[in-house]
Amino acid sequence: MKQLLLRIVAYPTFGVGIYHTFFGNDHVYGLVILFMGLLGILCDLFYKKLYTE
C-alpha cells in the first residue's frame, strides 16, 4: 500500500516538474518539483532494495 501511494504522488509530481521546467516561466520552481518527483521515482524503483521486508 505504501508503494502504491508513493507511485501515485511521485509520477505526477515528476510530470508537473517537467512541464514547469521546460514549458513554464519559473525554472527554479520547476527544477525543485522535478527533483522531488525524480527522488520519488528512484525510491519506487529501488523499493525492494531499500526496504527489505
C-alpha positions in Angstrom: 0.0 0.0 0.0 2.8 2.4 0.8 4.4 1.7 -2.6 1.2 2.5 -4.4 0.8 5.8 -2.6 4.4 6.6 -3.4 3.7 5.9 -7.1 0.5 8.0 -7.0 2.5 11.0 -5.8 5.9 10.6 -7.4 5.0 10.1 -11.1 2.6 13.1 -11.4 5.0 15.2 -9.5 7.7 14.4 -11.9 5.4 15.2 -14.8 4.5 18.6 -13.3 8.2 19.3 -12.7 9.0 18.6 -16.4 6.2 20.8 -17.5 7.3 23.7 -15.3 11.0 23.3 -16.1 10.7 23.2 -19.9 7.5 25.0 -20.7 6.8 27.3 -17.7 8.3 30.6 -16.8 9.7 29.8 -13.4 12.6 27.4 -13.9 13.8 27.2 -10.2 10.3 26.1 -9.1 10.1 23.5 -11.9 13.6 22.1 -11.0 12.6 21.7 -7.4 9.5 19.8 -8.3 11.3 17.8 -10.9 13.9 16.6 -8.5 11.3 15.8 -5.8 9.5 13.7 -8.4 12.7 12.1 -9.6 13.6 11.2 -6.0 10.2 9.6 -5.5 10.6 7.6 -8.7 14.1 6.4 -7.7 12.7 5.3 -4.3 10.0 3.4 -6.1 12.5 1.7 -8.4 14.8 0.7 -5.6 12.0 -0.1 -3.1 12.8 -3.7 -2.7 16.5 -3.0 -2.0 15.9 -0.2 0.4 13.1 -1.7 2.5 13.7 -5.4 2.9 10.5 -6.8 4.4 
